[in-house]
Amino acid sequence: MTLQSPDLQTEIAAFKNLSFRHAISVDAEVIAQLVNSAYRGDTSRQGWTTEADLLRGSRIYAAEVLELIAANDSVILLCLQEQEIIGCVHLQRSDAAAYLGMFVVRPTLQGNGIGKHFMQIAEQHAHQLWSINKIWMTVISVREELIAYYQRRGYVRTGRYKPFPKDNGKEQMLVDDLQFEEMEKVLPV
C-alpha cells in the first residue's frame, strides 16, 4: 500500500468534482467577475495571480466576454466544481496555433493544482477542437513568478514583446513601461 502526502490527497480531492464546458452568453457576467477578482483589487491578493500592484480597474467587462463567446474560432472553456464556475480560459484559433488567455482559477482555490490540471485540459481541448500543434500566450513581462509557472508547464519565452496599451478605457497603469511578452508551447502530437 502506498501512502499519499497530504498535499497530494488535497490535489486529488480537488479534481474529483471538476467538470468542464464551453461558456454560453448567460455566463458572461460571472466570467467577468471571476477574471477581475483574480487579477485586480483586494480579492485578487488572496491568490498569487494578482496584478493589483501593476494595474487598477477592470481587466474585462461582461460585454467583452460576450464578444469572445460569439467570435469565430473562439471558445471560453469553464472549469466547474460541483456546477459552480471556478475557472475560465479563453482559446482563440489563429492559423495552426491557438492563443490562450484570460486563464483564471478563483483566488481562494489557487495553489492546489487545479490550474495545472485545467491548463492541460485546455491544451488538449484546443488540440482536439482545431487540430493545432502550438499554443501561445502573452504575459506581463514583469510577472516573473507567472512566467516561471508557465515555463514549468512547458511554455518557452519567444523574445517577442509588445507594449501594454496605455489607455484602453478601463485600466490604469500603476507601473511605467509595462509590456507583454509572448510565450509558446509546442503540443505533443
Secondary structure, DSSP 8 states (H G I E B T S, - for coil): -----HHHHHHHHHHHTEEEEE--GGGHHHHHHHHHHHHSHHHHTTSS---TTTEEE-S--HHHHHHHHHSTTEEEEEEEETTEEEEEEEEEEETTEEEEEEEEE-GGGTTSSHHHHHHHHHHHHHHHHH---EEEEEEETT-HHHHHHHHHTT-EEEEEEEE--S--SSEEESSTT-EEEEEEEE---
